[in-house]
Amino acid sequence: MDFEVRADRRTQGRRKLVRERAAYVELIRQGYSSREACRIVGINLRTGKKWRNGHHAPGAGLKPRPGQPLAARQH
């Protein structure tokens, strides 16, 4: 695997970490733990968890409002 952690470690803003994500997924497929793959790629553990488990925007209708019956919850 010929992936290198980027030299500029400052915040990248809204730039997508496409190469990093591909490298992370490849390391997971090779049998590395999530923690080790995150360390190698240079991402936060929370980012690795989001990539591994999928990510949704917080508050996207997943919690019922107070007083709202569970059957009325919208997904």
C-alpha positions in Angstrom: 0.0 0.0 0.0 1.5 3.3 -1.1 -0.6 5.7 1.0 1.2 8.6 2.8 -0.3 10.8 5.5 -0.6 14.3 4.1 2.2 16.6 5.1 -0.2 19.5 5.8 -1.9 18.4 9.0 -3.9 21.6 9.5 -7.7 21.6 9.2 -8.7 21.0 5.6 -12.1 22.7 5.9 -14.8 21.1 3.8 -12.3 19.2 1.6 -13.4 15.6 1.4 -10.9 13.0 2.6 -11.4 10.7 -0.4 -7.9 9.2 -0.5 -7.8 8.8 3.3 -11.2 7.1 3.3 -10.2 4.7 0.6 -7.0 3.9 2.5 -8.9 3.4 5.7 -11.3 1.0 4.1 -8.5 -1.0 2.5 -6.7 -1.3 5.8 -9.9 -2.6 7.5 -10.3 -5.2 4.7 -6.7 -6.3 5.3 -7.6 -7.0 8.9 -6.2 -4.0 10.7 -8.2 -2.8 13.7 -10.1 0.4 13.3 -7.8 2.1 15.9 -4.7 1.1 14.0 -6.2 2.0 10.6 -7.1 5.5 11.9 -3.6 5.9 13.3 -1.9 4.9 10.0 -4.2 7.1 7.8 -4.0 10.0 10.3 -7.7 10.5 11.1 -9.6 10.8 14.4 -11.2 7.6 15.8 -14.6 9.3 15.6 -14.1 9.8 11.9 -13.2 6.2 11.4 -16.3 5.1 13.3 -18.5 7.3 11.2 -16.9 5.9 8.0 -17.3 2.4 9.3 -20.9 2.7 10.5 -22.3 5.3 8.2 -23.2 8.8 9.2 -26.4 10.8 9.4 -27.0 14.4 10.3 -27.9 14.8 14.0 -31.5 15.6 14.7 -32.7 14.2 11.4 -36.1 13.1 12.8 -34.6 10.1 14.7 -35.8 11.2 18.1 -39.5 11.8 19.0 -40.4 15.2 20.3 -41.5 15.3 23.9 -45.2 14.3 24.2 -45.2 12.7 20.7 -46.3 9.0 20.6 -43.7 6.6 19.2 -46.1 5.5 16.4 -46.2 9.1 15.1 -42.4 9.2 14.7 -41.3 9.9 11.2 -38.1 8.3 9.8 
